[in-house]
Each structure stands twice: as C-alpha cells, then as structure tokens.
C-alpha cells in the first residue's frame, strides 16, 4: 500500500470554498511553507521521530506555525503573529499549551454533499467535472464520497477539537441541491443517535426569489427545531432576474424575515461578501444589514464570512473604502447598531484566508471585535471544503494582535477568555445552547469515546477538498450553475 502524501499540518494554500476563484499564494507565503518543511524535517530528526508521525503531533503543528511566524516577521507582516515558543518544536507539553486546548468549540458553518443525491442525475449537471478536484485523489472510488457526511464526521469530530457544529447549505434550488434539507436532517439523526447528544444543529435554506420559498420555510420549521434559516442575497435562480435581492426589499427580503419571525426562528444567516457571480455582485454588499437589524431588534442577523471580499486586503477601518468588513461596519454605524447588539460576524473561509497574512488577520479580527462586538464574533470554518478544521483552530489559538495595533486602532488583546468566547460561548448564546449543561454530556457521549479511541493511532491526512486552481474553480462553477 502506498503511503498518502506528506502534508503540513497547518495549511497555507490557495484552496477556495468554491464561491471565489482560488487566490494564488504570494511569494512570502510560499517561502513560509518552504521554511516549515525544512524546520519540521529538522525537528523530527532531532526528536527521533518519523516525519509523518512528527507532522501529526502537536509539536509538528507548533513548529509549522513557528516557521510561518519567522518568515512573516522578516517580511514586515508584524501586525499579527503566531505566538509560539521555540522549544515547542520539541516539547510536547509546551506545544500542547500553545496549540492545544479544552475550549468548547462550536463551528457554526459546516457543509457536505450527498454523493448519491438526485442532483447527480440531472442532465448536464457536470458532476464528472468533480473528478478534476483535489478530493478526486483521496482514495475513494467515487470522488464525491470525499465530501460525504461520513467524511465530515471524521474531519470534524475525530480529526479536530470541534465540540458541536451547524450543518449549513450551499446556494442551489430544491430538490437539486447537493444537500437537500431532508438529507441534512438524515446526517443530524445519525449523530444524534449516538447517546442522544445533539452535536449537530441544522440550518434550512431559503431563496426568496425562488417560487414557493415561504411555504418551504414553514415545511422545514415543522420538520425539526431549526437553528436558523440560511440565505444568499446574491443568489437568483431566475436567469432573467437581477442576480439577487436586498434584505430590506419589500417583495423578497422583508417577507422572508417576517416569515422566519412568525415561525419562531430568530436567527437568519446571510452570506455576505464573497461574490457568487458578476451578475449578483452588488447584492454581496452589507448596506442592508444595519437597516433590517434596526427594523427587527428581536431578530439575530448572522453575517457569514463577515462580509469579507477575497483579494481586497484588510487594513484599518476606512469609511472611504466601503467594501468588505468596512462595508459591514459602515452599515452598522449608519443605522445606530451598537457593538454586541443583534448583528453577528461569522469567520468561515475568512479566517482561513487571513491565516496567510497575519498583518491583515489582525485588522480583520480587530475590526470585527471592536465594531461588531467581542460577544458577537462567531467561530465557523466552512469545512468540509478545507478538510479538517483543526489547523484553523490551532492557528487561532496561537494568534495575537500586535500591541501597537491594539493601541493605534483600539483593537482588543486576544486573551484566552476572548478566544473562548469566539470559539464557542458567543455561538452557544445566539443559538440558544446552555454550554455549562452541555459540557458534561459531550465529555462522555459516543462521539467523545470514539475520538479518544481514535487519537492514539490517528490518521489525519491534512487534505483540502475545495478547488485550488482556476481550472478546478471553473469546473466547480459550471456544476453549481447547472443546479440553479
């Protein structure tokens, strides 16, 4: 049997979630990877470990982040850093203290697809194009099995420290979604069956421009206790339509909010920032967020990806540059929405992109914590597209905002207490979970036992599953367009 390829445990690469073209690594980011390969090889040798085993250890993760930090600092990316002690490369206890932890980690954005769903039977759906993707080389006879619910369980609940999660949806019309509501519900039931612990919550999709959407909202709400409705304002199933809608649109946005309110679902999750297409790019902005938050103070508006625009570059807040995170901040300020009110920022995909540039990462997190609120920033990873989220978790544990940026911009320090909030406590509150009551159950259920049995001989592969090149991305988009 051929060994799987060696990969670094912390992934700096061009992988996309399929919603934006992969952003190639900058020269300094490639240098960071090269330095990490050299450093981990040397550390493994000094530790008397085989390289594969070393990379899978906490020392391997710490050494990788240490190498990244050295390269980024030399390149002048000093606004943020990965705070790793040099000896953590060899000292397991020290490495565990820096990249390990016992936090309640609640990932509010996960995805998977149904490899045998009806969507694959539609003529022209281009599912064969998935064979060009990275996961086509994951060892399964059917490449899409690498995006299945079973793979998600391993990536998230065995290979990462994630405690609980929310299964979300991609922009597609029912019933030709790669994961329908009924299929998502089936995944939830599999996990719930493990001693009755509810580790997985569900979103239900809503596309207001799709006929019958309000009726489907009621159907979904009657099928299970929903964590939230999930919508994409820049998704339009009508080829002749404008490409999306605004949340404060009287024909589409407001009726959706009113219906959720009527059904007792107080959380509405909105994809903002990352444009899905040129046709609906204007609807990726956050102008409407503050408007509806002010109009519906009893509703929670959770902004997925935090409104980030890939490739824009994050820096200090600039009211003359109304896009990305700054656009979200301006919308809140224009409508009198204070920090820690009823607008929340979710980190899926965004934090992973920021891991490549700690200078931008410091501004990204600092602006959200300052303007959206320290209680209103939520952990999400957008996995399964990025494989196991463990590297995102470890990088966040080690990350710090430089004191000079804290002083200049009013950003908070990333204390252990604040990181615990972001990792799980904030999400637990908005999703109506009792963290203290949950912890004892999570510590002894079958998922926990399975992980404890797995860890001594763990087999993380550190693979990513989303498109990594423009070619792969275009294939992915063709498939997506066939489902709308």
Buried (B, 14 or more C-beta within 10 A) or exposed (E): EEEBEEBBBBBBBBBBBBBBBBBEBEEBBBBBBEBBBEBBBEBBEEBEBEBBEBBBBBBBBBBBBBBBBBBBEEBEBBBBBBBBEEEBBBBBEBBBBBBBBEBBBBBBBBBBBBBEBBBBEEEEBBBEBBEBBBBBEBEBEBBBBBBBBEBBBBBBBBBBBBBBBBBBBBBBBBEBBBBBBEBBBEBBEEBEEBEEBBBBBBBBBBBBBBEEBBEBBEEBBEEBEBBBBBBBBBBBBEEEEEBBBBBBBEEBBBBBBEBBBEBEBBBBBBBBBBBBBEBBBBBBBBBBBBBBBBEBEEBBBBBBBBBBBBEBEBBBBEEEBBBBBBBBBBBBBEBEBEBBBBBBBBBBBBBBBBBBBBBBBBBBBBBBBBBBBBBBBBBBBBBBBBBBBBBBBBBBBBBBBBEEBBEEBEBEEBEEEBBBBBBBBBBBBBBEBEBEEBEEBBEEBEBBEBBEEBEEEEEBBBBBBBBBBEEBBBBBBEBBBBBB
